Amino acid sequence: MLVLKPGPLSVFQDAGRHGYQAYGAPVCGVMDQVAFRLANALVGNRTLLPVLEMTLSGPQIKFMQDACIAVCGAAFTLECDGRPIALNRPHLIRTGQVLSIGSAPVSNDTPQGQARATLAIAGGIQLNTTMESASTDLKSRMGGFHGRALMKEDRLTLNRKLGPTAVDALAHFLDQFRIYLPAGLGLGSRHHIRVTRGAHWTHFTVNQQTAFLNARYTITPSSDRMGYRLDGPSLQTEAGLQILSEPTAFGTIQIPPDGQPIILMADRQTTGGYPKIANVASVDLPVLARCLPGESIQLSLISLNEARTVFLQREALFAQVHQALAPLGTAMEDAFVRST
């Protein structure tokens, strides 16, 4: 694959670099777990292989061999040789064809959640692995493709090759295969983000807790993969509450001395010393990850039991999707050239 245009920020990510925070290594990994899992399933990957996570818009790539791809997440425009193709569906890209992934169309009716989309490729891409993960850590320049975002004229190598005699049969299978994706997977956009009480919830006054839950917060331009900085009612504590540094988690909402919340995201630091007022429910992290700076969100409180219930409901839907897509995985495996 030859990168003709890289896009603003196109980086390879997997499930993350878990187990190394104690050594100062951030977890990183995908921002949008739903798009990551779904895109892998749609190209028949039976394990979660690294994907290309794209911010604002995607790259333009020329394929030097046949490949099966899927793009999930934000409603980025998707074209093969100038012909529009659908999101959330597998597509066979033939040798010599150009895949172009643009930004989401903008209009007055454009919904929230158009920041990120995910590209998966059947069989995956050859990438650098560091600490058991291929996730790109941009600060440390490790993992992924040379530890950085894609650049023009980068050449990417696929892990597996489709058999020349099997490609036509695979194309026919994909044309005939029908896919239904249930609404509860979390592909849509919402203004409301569900949160649970954080470790230091009671350190804030009732008035501050009420303001936190009733106000609309705007995601500021200084937000990135490390954290989303919010602008809204200040939750500054009278004594400027500080705590001992503790391990951080994806979705933790910290309150720094200026009182403006920070939601820790995939590339968060390994530890933090600001009080934690709340945590974003894991099922809503993909929704949040697709939000753009300038968009407003409102936080609503749910219990841990409620968060667990909605998580299990989503997992049950994913189990249905994997079962429905099982024939796709078989067809893809049959189309790959057997290693000798």
Secondary structure, 3 states (H helix, E strand, C coil): CEEEECCCEEEEECCCCCCCHHHCCCCCCCCCHHHHHHHHHHCCCCCCCCEEEEECCCCEEECCCCEEEEEEECCCCEEECCEECCCCCCEEECCCCEEEECCCCCCCCCCCCCCEEEEEECCCECCECECCECCCECCCCECEECCECCCCCCECCECCCECCCCHHHHHHHHHHCCCCCCHHHCCCCCCEEEEEECCCHHHCCHHHHHHHHHCEEEECCCCCCCEEEEECCCCCCCCCCCCCCEECCCCEEECCCCCCCEEECCCCCCEECCCEEEEECHHHHHHHHCCCCCCEEEEEECCHHHHHHHHHHHHHHHHHHHHHCHHHHHHHHHHECCCC
